[in-house]
Amino acid sequence: MQGVMTNVLLAAGLSLLISLALGPFMIPFLTRLKVGQNIREDGPQRHLAKAGTPTMGGIIIVTAVMVSVFFLAGSSSEALSAVLVMLAFGAVGFWDDYIKVVLKRSLGLRAREKLGLQLVVGLVFSLLLVYYFGRGTAVIIPFTGQEWDLGFFYIPFIILVLLATSNTVNLTDGLDGLAAGVTFFVAIAFALVALMTSHYQLATFCGALAGACLGFLFFNRYPARVFMGDTGSMALGGAVAAVAALTRSEIFLLIIGGVYVIEGLSVILQVISYQTTGKRIFLMSPLHHHFELKGWPENKVVHFFWWLSLGFVIFGIIGFKGIG
């Protein structure tokens, strides 16, 4: 076990260093390409000052994770499959970013195009889980140790997990350092889950993911010098969901990734309320914007969500440990 922990820490350290090394080169490069962030005019007015900040910085995170895993867990089919899912979702996000900031089509990929690509990735990965990795079709119920065999419905379930996670991480990425910080805690949690379930190379992958997020935060914390864009947020969501599926902890993702859940729910509830009653529940969704419009400084909102994420992570790990 000591060797495993060393490998996880090495992956985190290497990924951190790669992120820190790439930032000073990637940020000026993205600036020269003029891939500046578009800011919603209906959002908090102070965000307008962020217009033009280079985006697509998720390339830094993806590169750091990919290189670290190649060197430290390159022989693991599980770790490589997690990398491939991360890359696939990151590619969808990259295409979306490219259309928005390079081709200047503000809406990016059409919803059906984005959803269709995500569905394809989810279907391929779910089939690999069942027929290549022999993962089975049962999921673990938190705090009970009981299993629920979904049978045929496992495949659409996994597709839903992948789509929901990638898109809610995307929603969470709305303030400087928010998504990267939250995912740092989530990655550490899933590293522990992977260790507890003897998926040691996946723990290495999670270590690399945590290190990459921490390194990216150096450039993405307030005031951000670069944004991850859909390239980064969708890659992070795909990575987290892939690890959850491979470790049979998909339902625990609802707890460990609790911040993603409440951010996504805030949007869903806002839309339902406005369409049915004409009234809004929140001043603005996703939820982090509600707190901003209540007058909270951006840093305070981000730190609040980081602490909230840490609380969800601890609660989820306690529930998972209870299974053993």
N, C-alpha and C positions, 0 to 999 in steps of 0.2 A: 504493500500500500504506500510505503514511503516513496518508492520509485514513481508510482502513479501520481502522487501529489506533486512531486518534483516536476513531472512532465506538464501537469496542468499549470503550475506556476511559471515554468519556462515559456509555455505557450502564451500566457497572459503578458509576461514581460516582453517577449519578442514582438507580439502584436502591438503592445503599447509603444515600443521603440519605433516600429515601422510607421505607425500612425503619426508619431511626433516628427519623424524624419520626412514623411511625405508632405505634411502640411505646408511647409515653407516653399515647396515647389509647386504643389497642386493649386494653392490659392491664387498666386500670381498668374498661373496658366489659365485657370478658369476665368480670372478677371480679364485677361487679354482676349479670351474667346467671347467676352461680353455675355456670359450666361448668368445674368443677374436675376434675382428673385423678383417675381411680380407680387405686389401686395394688394390684398382685397381692399377696395375703397370703402366697403361697408363694415370693415373691421375696426378695432381700436385705432384711433387717429395717430397715436404715437408710433404705430408700426410703419407708417408711411415713410419714416426716416430710414427704414431698412431696405427700401427699394434699391435694387442694383447690387446688393450684397451677393457675391457669387454663390450659386447653388450647385447641385450635383456632387457635393463633397462626400456623399456616401461612397464614392469610388475609393476614398481613403480607407474607410472601414472594411469594405469588401476585399480590397487588396491585402490589407494587413491580416485579416482572418485567413484568406486563401493561402498566403505564403507560409504563415505559421503552421497551419494544419498540414500543408504539404511536407514540411520539414519534420514535424513532430508526430503526425498521425497519418501519414500518407499511405500507409499499408492497410488502413481500416476502411472497409466498405461503408460502414455506418457513418463515419466522420466525413468521408468523401461524398456520400449521398446528401448529408446535411449541407455541405458546401455547394453542391449542385442545385439544391432547392433554393439556397440563398442567392446564388448567381442567377437562377431563372427568374425569381421574383424581382431581383435587382435589375435584370435586363428589361422587364416590363416597366419598372419605374423609370429606368434610364430613357426608354423610348418616350414615355409620357413627358419627362422633363425636357427631352430634346425638342419635342413638338411645341411645348409651351415657351421655352426660353430661346431656342434657336430659330425655329420656324415661326415663332411669334403667334401661335394659335393658342389663345389664352386658356381654352378648356382642355388642352392636351388630348390624350386618347379619348375616344368616345367611350361611354360607360360599357356598352356591349362589347367593344373591342377589348377593353381592359379585363372585364369579367371573363370573356371567352379565353383569353390567354392564361389567366389564373386558373380557370377550370381545367385546361389541358395539363398544366403543371401539376395540379392537385390530383387529377386522375392518374397520371403516370406514377406519381409518388405513392399514392394509395395502393396501386397494383403491385409496386415493388415491395411495399411493406408486407403485404399478405403473401405474395407468391415467391418473392426472392429472399426476403429476410425471415419469412415464416413467423411473423409477429403475432399471427392469430387475429381474432376479431373481437376480443374482450377488452373492456376498459375497466380501470380500477375506480371504485367509488371512494372519494375522499373520506378519511376518518373512520372507515368501516373495515377496510381490508377486503371487502366483497368485490366480486367481479360481475360485470354485466356484459354478456355476450351479445353483440349487436348483429352478428351474422352478416347477411347481405348488406345491411344498412351501414356497416362499418365504412365502406368505401365512400358513400356520400357524406358520412359524418366527418371523415378526415378531410375531404374537400372543403367542407364548411369550416372546419377548424383553420385550415390554411388561409382561406379567403378572409374569414373574420379577423384573424390575427394580423395579417398583412395590412388590411385596410384600417383596423383600429390603431395600429402603430402609426400609420400614415396620418390619422386624425390627431394623434397625440403630438405629432411633430409640428407644433404651432408656436412654440416659444423657444428662445435661445437656451439650448442645453436640456430641454425637457425630455425628448424622446431618447436621447443618448444616455442621460442620467438614469432614467427609469429602466432602460434596457440593460444598463450596467448591473443593476441589482437583480434583474430577472435572470441574466446570464449566470451570475454567481449562484442563484438558487438552483438553476437547472444543472450546473456543474455538480452541486451537492446531490441532486436527484440521480444524476448519471453515476456518481460514485456509489450511492446507496443501492443502485440496481446493477452494479458491476459492468456498466457500459463505460469502461475507462477511457476509450478513445473519444467518446462523445464528451466526456468531462474535459478532455484536452481542447476539443472544439469550443466548448462553452468558455473555457479559460481564455482562448484566443478572442472570442467575441467580447468578453468583458474588457480585456486589455485594449481592444480596438476602440470600444466606446469611450473608455477613459482617456485614451490618447486624443480622440476626436474632440472630446469635451474641452481640451486645452484651447482649441480654435473656435469651438462652437458655443462656449459659455458666454454669458452676457458681458459686453456687447459682442455678438457673434461676428467673426470674420468670414465665416463660411457656413452655409446651411447644407444639410445632408440631402435635401430634396427627396422626391419619390424614389430615386435611385437607392438612397440609404434606408429610408423608412420601410419600404416594401421588402428590401433585402433582410432587414432585421426581423420583420414579422415572419417572413418565410423561414428564417433560421431558427427562431424560437419555436415555431409550430412544428418544424421538422424534428427537433430534439424532443419535444413533448410526445410526439407520436412514436418515435423510436424507443423511448423509455416507458411507454404505456402510461404516461401521466397527462393525457390530453385534458381530462376534466380538472386536474390540478392547475392547468393553465388559467382557468377562470379565477382562481384565487391568487396564484403567483403573479399573474398579469392583471391584477385587479384594476390598476390604473387604466390599462387599455380598455377594459370592460366598461368602466364608468364613463370614459371619454366617448366610446361608441354609443352607449345607451343614452347619453345626454343628447346626441344628435338625433337618434331615433325618436326619443320622447318629444323633442322639440318639433320635429317634422309632423308627428302624429297629432300633437296638441294644436299646432297652427292650422293644419289641414281640417281638423274636425271642429275646432272651437274658434279659430281665428286669433287665439291668444298664445303667447309664448310662455313657457315655463321658466326659461333662463333668459338673461339679458342678451346672451349670444351663446351659440354652441360652436365647437365643443366646449366642455365645461371650463377649461382653463381661461377662455375668453370671458366667461361670466364673471370670474373673480377679478379679471383685469378691469372690466367695466364697472365693477363695484368699487374700484379705486385702489386695489392692491398693486404695489409695484411689481414689475415683471419678475424680478429676482425672488420676491416673496412667494409668488405663485409657484414658480419652478421649485423652490426649496420645499414648499408645502407638499407638492406632488412627489418629490423625491422621498421625503419622510413617509408619506402615505404608501409609496411603493415598497419601502423597506418593511413597513408593517404588514402588508399583504404577503411579502416574501417569507417573513418569519412565520406567519400563520399557516401558510401553505406548506412550509417545510415541517412544521410540527405535525400537521395532518398527514403528510407523507411518511414521516418517521413512525407515526402511530401504526402504519400498516405492517411494518416489520415486527 
